[in-house]
Amino acid sequence: MLTISRSFSFQLPAEYGHRDVTSDVAQTVAESGVRTGVAAVQLVGSTGAVTTIEYEPGALEDLRRALDTIAPTDAHYEHNARWGDGNGFSHIRSALLKTGISVPIVDGQLALGTWHQVVAINLDNRARTREMVVVVIGE
């Protein structure tokens, strides 16, 4: 069993800044030499998310609109009342989308569909430098 990890950082704008990180994850898998296994992908922090979606403007806008409906920026959040930082919505959105995913590796490739990309999203109310950690486990 082989295990490797890689981390990288990037800047994302506030409130829904996003980046397609599929190639970064795929490169880590390729460098690992793993043919069958899993890539665990984690965005570090509690106000960001990593998910899979078709990385095109319409799908991204639809996701943002859904998040605005479920956890609006202007709703009352106890987190804001306690800490005064105004990003209670960010924590809720992050908890719903999650900060980590696992992607199977089959024949040395990420098992993703044609229109299936790995996307990092900054949900915080300010721009952030985000760290992503990829751990590849397999044979």
C-alpha positions as CSV (number, residue, x, y, z in Angstrom):
1,M,0.0,0.0,0.0
2,L,1.4,3.4,-1.0
3,T,0.5,6.7,0.6
4,I,1.6,10.2,-0.5
5,S,0.4,13.6,0.3
6,R,0.7,17.0,-1.3
7,S,-0.5,20.4,-0.3
8,F,-0.9,23.6,-2.3
9,S,-2.3,27.1,-1.7
10,F,-4.1,29.6,-3.8
11,Q,-6.0,32.9,-3.3
12,L,-9.8,33.0,-3.7
13,P,-12.0,36.0,-3.7
14,A,-14.7,36.5,-1.0
15,E,-18.2,35.0,-1.0
16,Y,-18.0,32.3,-3.6
17,G,-14.6,32.7,-5.2
18,H,-13.9,29.3,-6.8
19,R,-11.2,27.4,-8.6
20,D,-11.2,24.1,-10.6
21,V,-8.6,22.0,-8.9
22,T,-9.1,18.8,-10.9
23,S,-5.8,19.1,-12.7
24,D,-3.9,19.6,-9.3
25,V,-5.5,16.5,-7.9
26,A,-4.9,14.5,-11.1
27,Q,-1.3,15.6,-11.1
28,T,-0.9,14.4,-7.5
29,V,-2.4,11.0,-8.5
30,A,-0.1,10.7,-11.6
31,E,3.0,11.5,-9.5
32,S,2.0,8.9,-6.9
33,G,2.0,6.0,-9.3
34,V,-1.1,4.6,-7.7
35,R,-3.2,2.6,-10.2
36,T,-6.1,1.7,-7.8
37,G,-7.0,3.5,-4.7
38,V,-8.5,6.8,-3.5
39,A,-7.6,10.5,-3.5
40,A,-8.7,12.2,-0.4
41,V,-9.1,16.0,-1.1
42,Q,-9.4,18.4,1.9
43,L,-9.8,22.2,1.8
44,V,-8.4,23.4,5.1
45,G,-10.7,25.7,7.1
46,S,-14.3,26.0,8.2
47,T,-15.5,28.6,5.7
48,G,-14.6,26.9,2.5
49,A,-15.7,23.8,0.6
50,V,-14.6,21.3,-1.9
51,T,-17.1,19.6,-4.1
52,T,-17.7,18.2,-7.6
53,I,-19.8,19.9,-10.2
54,E,-19.6,20.8,-13.8
55,Y,-17.3,23.8,-13.8
56,E,-19.2,26.1,-16.1
57,P,-20.8,29.4,-15.3
58,G,-24.4,28.2,-15.3
59,A,-24.0,25.3,-12.9
60,L,-21.8,27.5,-10.6
61,E,-24.4,30.2,-10.5
62,D,-27.2,27.6,-9.8
63,L,-25.2,26.3,-6.9
64,R,-24.6,29.8,-5.6
65,R,-28.3,30.6,-5.9
66,A,-29.2,27.4,-4.0
67,L,-26.7,28.3,-1.2
68,D,-28.2,31.8,-1.0
69,T,-31.6,30.3,-0.5
70,I,-30.5,27.7,2.1
71,A,-28.2,30.0,4.1
72,P,-28.7,33.7,3.1
73,T,-25.9,36.1,4.0
74,D,-28.3,38.5,5.7
75,A,-30.1,35.9,8.0
76,H,-29.6,35.9,11.8
77,Y,-26.7,33.6,12.9
78,E,-25.8,33.0,16.5
79,H,-22.2,32.8,15.3
80,N,-22.3,36.4,14.2
81,A,-23.9,37.5,17.5
82,R,-21.1,35.7,19.4
83,W,-18.1,36.6,17.3
84,G,-19.2,39.7,15.3
85,D,-17.4,38.6,12.2
86,G,-20.5,38.4,9.9
87,N,-19.6,35.1,8.4
88,G,-22.1,32.8,10.1
89,F,-23.5,32.0,6.6
90,S,-20.1,30.8,5.5
91,H,-19.8,28.2,8.3
92,I,-23.3,26.9,7.5
93,R,-22.6,26.6,3.8
94,S,-19.3,24.9,4.4
95,A,-20.9,22.4,6.7
96,L,-23.5,21.6,4.1
97,L,-21.1,21.3,1.2
98,K,-18.2,19.8,3.3
99,T,-14.5,20.6,3.3
100,G,-13.4,17.2,2.0
101,I,-14.2,14.6,-0.6
102,S,-12.8,11.2,-1.7
103,V,-12.4,10.4,-5.4
104,P,-11.7,6.8,-6.5
105,I,-8.6,6.1,-8.6
106,V,-9.1,3.5,-11.3
107,D,-6.3,2.6,-13.8
108,G,-4.3,5.5,-12.5
109,Q,-7.0,8.1,-13.2
110,L,-9.5,9.9,-11.1
111,A,-12.9,8.3,-11.6
112,L,-14.7,11.4,-12.7
113,G,-17.3,11.9,-15.5
114,T,-16.7,14.0,-18.6
115,W,-18.4,17.1,-17.0
116,H,-17.3,16.3,-13.5
117,Q,-14.7,18.6,-11.9
118,V,-13.3,19.0,-8.4
119,V,-13.9,22.6,-7.3
120,A,-12.6,24.5,-4.3
121,I,-14.9,27.3,-3.1
122,N,-14.2,30.2,-0.7
123,L,-17.5,30.8,1.2
124,D,-16.1,33.4,3.6
125,N,-17.0,37.1,3.5
126,R,-13.4,38.0,2.8
127,A,-10.8,36.9,0.3
128,R,-8.7,34.0,1.6
129,T,-5.5,32.1,0.8
130,R,-6.8,28.6,0.9
131,E,-4.7,25.4,1.5
132,M,-5.7,22.2,-0.2
133,V,-4.3,18.8,1.0
134,V,-4.5,15.8,-1.3
135,V,-3.7,12.3,0.1
136,V,-3.4,9.4,-2.3
137,I,-3.7,5.9,-0.9
138,G,-3.6,2.8,-3.0
139,E,-1.5,0.3,-5.0
